[in-house]
Amino acid sequence: MLPVGGRPFVEYLVIRLARSGFDRIVFATGHRSGPISRHFGDGAPWGVSIRYSHETEPLGTAGAIRLASDETTDDPVAILNGDSYLDIDPRVVLDGGGTDIALTMAIAQVPDGRRFGRVELASDGMVTGFVQGDGRPGPAMINAGIYGVRRHVLAAIPVGRPMSFERDVLPGLAGASLRGIASDGFFVDIGIPDVYLGLRANPEPLLTAVRVGAVE
């Protein structure tokens, strides 16, 4: 809910989803989630239906996703991180996999991957592995936090158990049924203060990517 250009950052994700044709969104919420539900309500002002999945104790990214998956029967399901934006149509992760693909993920190409770790991608687009942050500077392909996930993957996540989607789920699919779709579109992750403050001071790249104006 951190403001950028007069809107909560996550609102740009909602706008992008709505423009891509998504009409139902589930927010995975936890501690101090009131501002989210008060701002978005039922989603009507954005032309979508919004529901809320609330964890009463921290479940990690995988546990939160598993809990929220009970709010829909869609297969596959699009899942987005709430603190990053990649200028890509989120529908590509739903359309990018065949029957043998369990999960499709968007991959951002960034000039310096030290903060994020790296995704190893084969020539056919299959993800073969992940390298955690190794301090090596230079261009990298990284996990952009946008996924198209089949329901059997979600069903395999234990209910109510804290787990990491990035560390406990994705590596087990690499090399077998995990496909990556790379994009060189605008990418930002506001997970550290310096990046957020820089974007807040200069929101134009995000506003241009989403094609909206600043709100006074």
N, C-alpha and C positions, 0 to 999 in steps of 0.2 A: 504493500500500500504506500510505499515511499513515493512522493510526488515527483513527476518529471513533466515539464511543460504544462503544469496545471492539472494533470491527471495522475491518479495512482498508476505506477508502472504496469501493474497487472491488467489495467484497463486496455492497454494497447494490445495485449494478447486476446482479450475478449473481442475487441474490434476486428482484429485479424481473423479470428475464428468465424465470426458472424459473416464477414465478407467472403469467406471461403465456402460458405454454405452450411456450416454447423449450426444446428438450432437447439441443441441441448448441451449444457455444460455442467459438470459437477466440480465444485471446489472441494479439495481435500484440506480441511482446516484443523487447527488445534488450539493451543493456548492463545488467548486474546484475539479470538477470531471475530469478535463483534464488529469492528470497523469494516470488515469485508462484507458481511451479510447486510449491514446497514447501508453500505454504498451501492451494492449491486441488487439487493432485494431479489425479486423473482426474474430479473434479467430483461423485463419488458422494454425498457428504454433502449436496449441494444438489439432488440429483435430476436432474443434468444430466451430459452427457459433455463434458469439456473437453480440448481439444488446444491445442498451442502452435506458433505460427509465430515463428521466431527470426531476426532480421536480424543479420548479423555485422558490418555497418557501417551507419551512419545512412542511411535511405532517405527520410526525411520522411514525412508522414502518408499521402500517396498511394502512395509506394513500399511502405510497410509494409502498407497495405491490399491492394495488388496481390499481394504475397507471400503474405499470409494467405488470399487468395481461392482459392489452389490447394488449400486444405484442405476445400473444399466445392464441390458442384455446384449448390447451390440457386440459384434465380432467381425473384424478387429475393433479395438478401442484406440482412439488417439489420446496420448498422454503428453502433457507439456509441463516443464518446470515453470514455476511462477516468477523466477527472478532472472530470466534470460530471454533474449529475443533474437531470432534468426530470420532474416528476410527471405522466407521460403513459404510456399503454400503448404499449410499443414496437411492437406489431403494427400500429398505425395507419399507420406508414410503409410497411408491406408491402401493406396493403390500400387505400392512398389513391391509387394511380396506375392509369391505364388503359394500354392498349397503346401509346399515344403518349407516355407519361410515362417518361423514362429514370431519374429520381431523384426521390424524395419526401423532404423534410426536415422535421423538427420545428422549430418556431420558438417561442422563449420571449418573453413580453412582460415586460420589466423596467422598473423605474422610472427607471433611468439607463443609457443605452447608451454612454456615453463610452468605457468600457474595451473594448467589444466590436465596435464598428461596427454597421451596421444592414442589415437585409434589406428590400428594397423588394418589396411584395406587391400584386398587382393584385386587383380585387374578385372575380375568379373563382378566387383561390388560387394563381395562377401567380406564381413568383418572377421579377421583371423585372430585378433587379440587386442589387448589393451596394455599400454605402458604407463604406469603411474608417474606423476611428476618426477622427472629425473634431473631437473636443473639445467637441462640442455637447451640453450637458446635457439631461436630460428623458427621458420615456418613449420606449422603442424596441422594435422587434421584432428579435430577434437569432437567429443560428444557434445552436441548442441542442445540436448535435453528435450527433444521432440521425438516421440515414438509412436509407432503403430503396433499394437500388441494383440496377439491372438488370445482368446479367452482361456485356452488350456495353460498358457504361461501364467496368467493371473491366478487361476485355480490352484496351481502348484505352490503358490506362496502361502505359508502357514498363516492361519487366521490369528490375529492378536499377538503375533510374535514380532518384536522389533528386528527389522532387517533393512539392509541397504540394497536398493535396486541396482545401483552402479557397481557395488562390490560383490553382492551375493547372487544376483540374477544374471546380469549381462555376460560376465565372463563364462558362465556355464553354457551359453548359447553360441559363443564365438567359435568359428571354425566349422560350424554345422548348419545352423538355421537362423543366422543373424545377418541381415543385409544392411548396408550403409548407403545413403544417398548424400553425396557431397554437394555443398553449395559455397560459392564465394560471395554470397550476399552479406549485407551488413549484419554484424553479430555483436551483441553486448551482453555481459553477465555482470549484474550489479552486486554480486556477492561480497565484494570488498569495498570499504568506504571510499577509497580514492577513485575507483571506477564510477561509483554512483555519483559522487560529487562532481566529477568531470562531466558526466552526462547531464546532470542537473544544470550545470553552468552552460552547457552547449547541447541542448536537446535536438538540434536540427537534424542530425543523422537519423535519429529514431523517428522524428515527425515525418521526415521525407520517406523513410522506409514504409511507414504505416499509412502515409498519405493523409495526414490530419494536421490541423494547425494547433498552435499553443492555445491554452485556455487561460484567460486572465483570472 
